[in-house]
């Protein structure tokens, strides 16, 4: 019986991939984009002198716009603790009038010594830190803490922030510069120092892996306003190669109807049914809409001048030089899957059908020196060029490898065709 059910579901998946029916994708968990790795954002910590705190919304302009103050209820565990500070975590779900958009926390023993630091978060945003449960503990040897901020209006929707300390040995100059900056612009608040504050990295991206008979890639939805909801208008969608976190710079926006259209490798997909906490999404291919970003079949390809890789000297060539016969333009690099097989088939196409079709390999992703080494030492007989970010943007290269087949006069005929598929088509006289 179990085997029969498995076969039935396998058949459904097969049919959906053939007829372009809606597929449901489930979240693979949090992903880390470039912003996460590059972030050096500081969560400043200020000395708590009594039970009164200040907002931090008027940072840098305190002489013109005064921060409000309010009294808070301190947690019981804070009694007898020294070097107590307070700060704020950014949260789009924090809609209170005081320190709007931020969630308050207190930290005791903020000295980075052998005594553990206790961190109290105002989880229910009522400025009473005695009713939020036990504190988190951070020791001097703790590398980081992942803080889960739940949206009070949606039970299992949450924003996650990774907090960690700055390393004085490796970041001394940065710490000293930011100390000067924050002390100058913190108004009447007493800044405890960057060394005693936190680095903030937002885990506000969810990943989904899509795969069918014709294509596979990873989708990422970014909760831009950090409120734990992944179906807000203007939340962003990014894509990358299958099961990777190398997300493209190009983003696709979720509209007011919680719908987005993404484009990649000559295809368009509609994404809808996004659950509020991002646990699942629906996706299906769209074939009746013109591309907004990608090159459309039947139109001329962009005017492009690229640097040649198969020469020791710096030379460039215009793509229009190849307009007299059909061309196959293939964007790839040395790190893509099946690169050896692909270049072998490019060689076969050039050798067997070079009189009928131009073969142009554009290296996108390797540094110029590596691209030249690959072309020259590999004795690649077809034209080899080097792409850059401008060319990638012009051709809307968001995943590699990708091949473009043109007719004469450089009118686009097909997108996403692989070298082996093109070779077989030519072999069969298509």
Protein Blocks (a to p, Z undefined) as FASTA:
>chain_A
ZZmmmmmmmmmmmmmmmnopacddddebjcddfklmmpccdcdddddfblcdcdfklgoi
lmmmccddddddddfklgopahiacdddddfklmcfbhghiacdddehilopabdcdddd
dfkonopaklnopaddddfklmbdcdddddfklmklccddddddddfklmmmmmmmmmmm
mmmmnojaccebjklmccddddfbccdddddfkbccddddddfkonopakbghiacdddd
ehiabdcfbdcdddfkopacddeehiacddehiafklpaccddddfkbccfkbccehiac
dddddddfkbfbdcdddfklmmmbccddddddfkbghklmmmmmmmmmmmmmmmmpccdd
ddehiafklmmmmmmmnopabdcddddfklmmmnopabdcddddddehhiafbghiafkl
mmmmmmnoZZ
